[in-house]
Amino acid sequence: MARMRLPERAIVIAMDHARTLGVVPGLEDPGAVLDRVIAAGADAIMTSYGVIKHYHSRLIGRLPTYLRLDGGPTPQREEWLRYTEWSLLHTVEDARRLGVDGVCLMGFLGGAVEMRTYEIVARVVGDCASDGLPVMVEALPVRDNPRIPDPMDAAMMASAARIAFELGADIVKTYYPGSVEGFRRVVASCPAPCLIAGGERMDTVEAALRVVHGSVAAGGKGVVFGRNIWQSPDPARMVRALSAIIHDGAAVDAALERLAA
């Protein structure tokens, strides 16, 4: 089966959270989430080995599917962005056997596991080179590092993204640093396409749409969103609202109208 590619701008649904968190509100039934977001026009899915294995026929060959290869401890042991352990959990050969269209890894700038994540990225990029399997790297500055006083600072985000590119990332996923000017700096420093992560669910749908609009205005290529989609009151309408901005170039108010339609 031919490998499926992301469009130039993409709405990627992140569904890898339960691999670390266990039970997550909104992801209790992965199959139902997949059905809703795919029908609504999602461009790709990024998720865990178990989800792809169990729902293989709903994913492979229908839309680009990315497999999360790496992982860290549960929150019962360590907090997000404060890890002291990180591992490669699945191999590139596992990804090929599943028939996925790409793989996803972390790169933690400034963390205790910084070098471990960079070693994993370098190894996987090399393993993917033989057939060009795309590698997405989620490049994030960590918390509680005195050399990173603000992990949302645009300069820190730009450095995290550029290092991911230098290690061989085909796609970079990172946070929106809070302004069009800030994200423009990230995009300008990274030759690979930059998509924004959603992180925790934002306070309002409008706030999420404004972040997305700002990222696209800065040259971003879309989103890799999870909780801001499948924890929303209507995930399908949220996908359509995001599509209005990402694919149709709509303003936030027009996207909100699509959400309410």
C-alpha positions in Angstrom: 0.0 0.0 0.0 1.4 3.4 -1.0 2.3 5.7 1.9 0.0 8.6 2.5 1.4 12.1 2.9 0.3 15.1 4.9 -1.2 18.0 2.9 0.7 21.2 2.9 -1.4 22.4 5.8 -2.8 19.8 8.2 -5.1 19.1 11.1 -3.5 16.2 12.9 -5.4 14.7 15.7 -3.2 13.7 18.6 -4.4 10.6 20.4 -1.3 9.3 22.2 -2.2 10.7 25.6 -3.5 7.5 27.2 -0.2 5.7 26.6 1.2 7.8 29.5 -1.9 9.0 31.4 -4.1 5.9 31.3 -7.7 6.9 31.5 -8.2 10.4 29.9 -11.6 12.1 29.7 -12.7 12.3 26.1 -10.5 9.3 25.0 -12.5 6.5 26.8 -13.6 5.2 23.4 -10.8 5.8 20.8 -12.9 4.2 18.0 -15.7 6.7 18.5 -13.3 9.6 18.5 -11.7 8.4 15.3 -15.0 8.0 13.6 -16.1 11.6 14.5 -12.9 13.4 13.6 -12.2 11.5 10.4 -15.8 12.1 9.1 -15.4 15.8 10.0 -12.3 16.1 7.8 -9.2 15.5 10.0 -6.1 15.2 7.8 -4.1 12.8 9.9 -3.9 10.9 13.2 -1.0 10.6 15.6 -1.5 7.9 18.2 -0.1 4.9 20.0 0.7 1.4 18.9 -2.3 -0.1 20.7 -4.8 2.3 19.0 -3.3 1.6 15.5 -3.2 -2.1 16.1 -6.8 -2.3 17.4 -8.4 0.2 14.9 -6.1 -0.7 12.0 -8.9 -0.9 9.4 -10.2 2.6 10.4 -6.8 4.2 9.9 -4.4 2.6 7.6 -5.1 3.6 4.0 -7.8 6.1 5.0 -5.7 9.0 6.1 -2.0 9.6 7.1 -1.3 7.8 10.4 1.7 8.6 12.6 2.9 6.2 15.4 4.4 7.6 18.6 7.5 5.5 19.1 8.9 6.8 22.4 7.6 7.5 25.9 8.3 8.3 29.6 6.9 7.5 33.0 3.3 7.9 34.1 2.3 11.0 36.2 2.3 8.7 39.2 6.1 8.7 38.9 7.1 12.0 37.1 5.5 15.1 35.7 5.2 16.2 32.1 8.3 18.3 31.0 10.2 17.2 34.2 11.3 13.7 33.1 14.4 12.0 34.3 13.7 8.9 32.2 12.8 8.5 28.6 12.9 5.5 26.2 12.3 4.3 22.7 9.4 1.9 23.2 8.8 0.8 19.6 11.1 0.4 16.6 11.0 1.7 13.1 10.4 -1.9 12.0 7.3 -2.0 14.3 6.1 1.1 12.5 6.6 -0.5 9.1 4.9 -3.7 10.1 1.8 -1.6 11.1 1.9 0.1 7.8 1.9 3.6 9.2 2.8 6.7 7.2 5.2 8.3 9.7 6.5 8.2 13.2 6.6 10.7 16.1 9.3 11.4 18.8 10.0 13.9 21.5 13.0 16.3 21.8 13.2 17.9 25.3 15.4 21.0 25.2 17.2 21.6 28.5 15.8 18.6 30.4 17.5 15.8 32.2 16.6 13.5 29.3 17.7 16.0 26.6 20.5 13.9 25.3 18.5 10.7 25.5 15.7 12.1 23.4 18.2 13.5 20.9 20.0 10.2 20.6 16.6 8.5 20.0 15.7 11.1 17.3 19.1 10.6 15.5 18.8 6.8 15.6 15.2 6.8 14.3 15.9 9.3 11.6 18.8 7.1 10.4 16.6 4.0 10.5 13.9 5.8 8.5 16.3 7.0 5.8 16.2 3.8 3.7 12.6 4.3 2.6 12.0 7.9 3.6 9.5 7.2 6.4 8.7 10.7 7.7 9.7 11.7 11.2 7.8 14.2 13.3 9.6 15.6 16.3 7.8 17.3 19.1 10.4 19.9 20.2 9.8 21.5 23.6 11.8 23.5 26.1 11.4 22.0 29.6 10.3 23.6 32.9 12.4 24.3 36.0 15.7 24.8 34.2 17.4 28.1 35.4 18.8 28.5 31.9 15.2 28.5 30.5 13.4 31.1 32.7 10.4 31.0 30.4 9.8 27.7 28.5 7.2 29.5 26.3 9.8 32.1 25.2 10.0 32.4 21.4 13.8 32.2 21.4 13.7 28.9 23.4 11.0 27.5 21.2 12.9 28.5 18.0 16.1 26.8 19.3 14.1 23.6 20.2 12.6 23.5 16.7 15.9 24.2 15.0 17.7 21.4 16.9 15.0 19.0 15.9 15.5 20.0 12.2 19.2 19.6 12.5 18.7 16.1 13.9 16.7 15.3 10.8 13.1 16.0 11.6 10.8 16.2 8.5 8.0 17.9 10.6 8.4 19.8 13.8 5.6 20.1 16.4 6.0 22.7 19.0 4.1 25.2 21.2 2.8 28.6 20.0 4.8 31.2 22.0 1.9 33.5 22.4 2.2 35.9 19.5 2.4 36.0 15.7 5.8 37.7 15.9 7.1 35.0 18.3 5.9 32.1 16.2 7.2 33.8 13.1 10.6 33.7 14.7 10.2 29.9 15.3 9.1 29.3 11.7 11.9 31.5 10.2 14.5 29.5 12.1 13.3 26.1 11.1 13.3 25.0 7.5 11.0 22.0 8.3 7.3 22.6 8.4 6.2 23.7 11.9 2.8 22.7 13.4 1.6 23.7 16.8 0.8 21.5 19.7 -2.3 22.2 21.7 -1.1 21.2 25.2 -3.7 21.4 27.9 -7.3 22.2 26.8 -7.5 26.0 26.5 -10.0 28.0 28.5 -12.4 28.7 25.5 -12.8 27.5 22.0 -12.3 31.0 20.8 -8.9 31.1 22.6 -7.8 28.0 20.8 -9.0 29.3 17.4 -7.1 32.6 17.9 -3.9 30.6 18.7 -4.4 28.6 15.5 -5.1 31.7 13.4 -2.0 33.4 14.8 0.2 30.4 14.0 -1.0 30.2 10.4 -0.5 34.0 10.0 3.1 33.4 11.1 3.7 30.7 8.5 2.8 27.6 10.6 1.5 24.6 8.7 -1.3 23.5 11.0 -1.9 21.8 14.3 -1.3 18.6 16.1 -4.2 18.9 18.6 -5.7 16.5 21.1 -7.6 17.7 24.1 -8.6 20.9 22.3 -10.5 18.6 19.9 -11.7 15.5 21.6 -12.4 17.2 25.0 -14.5 19.9 23.2 -18.3 19.6 23.4 -18.5 18.6 19.7 -15.2 17.3 18.3 -16.5 17.1 14.7 -17.5 20.8 14.7 -14.2 21.7 16.3 -12.4 20.0 13.4 -14.6 21.9 10.9 -13.8 25.2 12.7 -10.1 24.5 12.5 -10.4 23.6 8.9 -12.0 27.0 8.2 -8.8 28.7 9.4 -6.2 26.2 8.3 -7.5 25.2 4.9 -9.8 28.1 3.9 -8.0 31.0 5.4 -11.0 32.1 7.4 -10.9 34.7 10.2 -11.6 33.6 13.8 -15.2 35.0 13.7 -16.0 33.0 10.6 -14.6 29.8 12.1 -16.7 30.4 15.2 -19.8 30.6 12.9 -18.9 27.3 11.4 -18.6 25.8 14.9 -22.1 27.1 15.7 -23.6 25.9 12.5 
